[in-house]
Amino acid sequence: QVQLVESGGGLVQAGGSLRLSCVASGSIFGINSMGWYRQGPGKQRELVATLTTGGSPNYADAVKGRFTISRDNAKNMVYLQMNSLKPEDTAVYYCRSRGNYGAIYWGQGTQVTVSS
């Protein structure tokens, strides 16, 4: 089992920035990918950014050039730096981990609201 806890969400004006954090605990040794997903009002959950161990980050087209995903393996953390935020970025943001054998875990989510 892996436990994921997100933090850093909040209310920000359009054009502003936020940094989301996610800390992993539990059976973390088998994690090979961590990432961020989001679910906006009335929308399906969608990929924002993922980062596989030893690999390059993968971003959704909607956030390329504005968001940056990073990991601190020593602290078991993954971050999402979000710049130039837009109202359409408003969503609940979820941290997700995927293990070597495909096990997937989700955090409880953190709300990001961007006002126009």
C-alpha positions in Angstrom: 0.0 0.0 0.0 1.1 3.5 -0.8 -0.4 6.6 0.8 -0.3 9.9 -1.0 -1.0 13.3 0.6 -1.3 16.4 -1.5 -1.0 20.0 -0.4 -0.6 23.5 -1.8 -3.9 24.1 -3.5 -5.8 27.3 -3.1 -7.4 30.3 -4.7 -5.3 32.4 -7.1 -5.9 35.1 -9.7 -5.4 34.4 -13.4 -1.7 34.7 -14.3 -0.6 33.7 -10.8 1.3 30.7 -9.6 0.9 27.8 -7.2 3.1 24.9 -6.2 1.5 21.6 -5.3 3.3 19.0 -3.3 2.6 15.3 -2.8 4.3 13.1 -0.2 4.3 9.3 -0.5 4.6 6.9 2.3 4.2 3.1 2.8 5.4 0.7 0.2 7.2 3.2 -1.8 10.2 1.1 -3.1 8.2 -0.2 -6.0 7.0 3.1 -7.3 8.3 3.8 -10.8 6.0 6.7 -11.8 4.4 9.6 -10.1 2.2 12.2 -11.6 -0.6 14.7 -11.3 -4.1 14.5 -12.7 -7.0 16.9 -12.4 -10.8 16.8 -12.5 -12.6 20.0 -13.3 -16.3 20.7 -12.7 -18.4 18.4 -14.8 -15.3 16.9 -16.5 -13.5 13.6 -16.4 -10.2 13.2 -14.6 -7.4 14.0 -17.0 -3.6 13.7 -17.0 -1.6 16.8 -16.2 1.9 15.6 -15.9 3.8 12.4 -15.1 7.4 11.6 -14.3 8.8 8.1 -14.6 12.0 7.1 -12.7 14.9 7.8 -15.1 12.6 9.2 -17.7 11.5 12.5 -19.1 8.4 14.3 -17.9 5.2 14.0 -19.9 2.8 16.9 -20.0 -0.7 17.5 -21.3 -0.8 19.9 -24.2 -2.9 22.3 -22.2 -0.2 22.8 -19.6 3.0 22.6 -21.6 5.3 25.6 -21.0 3.4 26.6 -17.9 3.6 23.6 -15.5 6.7 21.8 -14.3 6.7 18.4 -12.6 9.6 17.4 -10.4 10.5 14.7 -7.9 12.7 14.6 -4.8 13.3 10.9 -4.2 15.1 11.5 -1.0 12.0 13.0 0.5 9.5 10.8 -1.4 7.9 13.8 -2.9 6.6 15.0 -6.2 5.9 18.6 -7.0 3.9 20.5 -9.6 4.9 24.1 -10.2 2.0 25.9 -11.9 2.6 29.3 -13.6 0.5 31.5 -15.7 -2.6 29.9 -14.3 -5.9 30.2 -16.2 -9.5 29.9 -15.0 -9.7 26.7 -17.0 -7.0 25.2 -14.8 -9.6 25.2 -11.9 -10.0 21.6 -10.8 -9.2 19.2 -8.0 -5.7 18.0 -8.5 -4.8 14.5 -7.6 -1.4 12.9 -7.0 -1.0 9.4 -8.5 1.7 6.7 -8.1 2.2 3.6 -10.2 4.3 0.7 -9.2 6.5 -1.7 -11.1 3.7 -4.2 -11.3 1.0 -1.7 -12.2 -0.4 -1.0 -8.8 -2.0 2.5 -8.8 -2.7 4.7 -5.8 -4.3 8.1 -5.6 -4.2 10.9 -3.1 -7.3 12.6 -1.8 -6.9 15.7 -4.0 -6.4 19.3 -3.5 -8.6 22.1 -4.9 -7.1 24.7 -7.2 -9.3 27.6 -8.1 -8.2 30.3 -10.6 -10.3 33.5 -10.7 -10.6 35.6 -13.7 
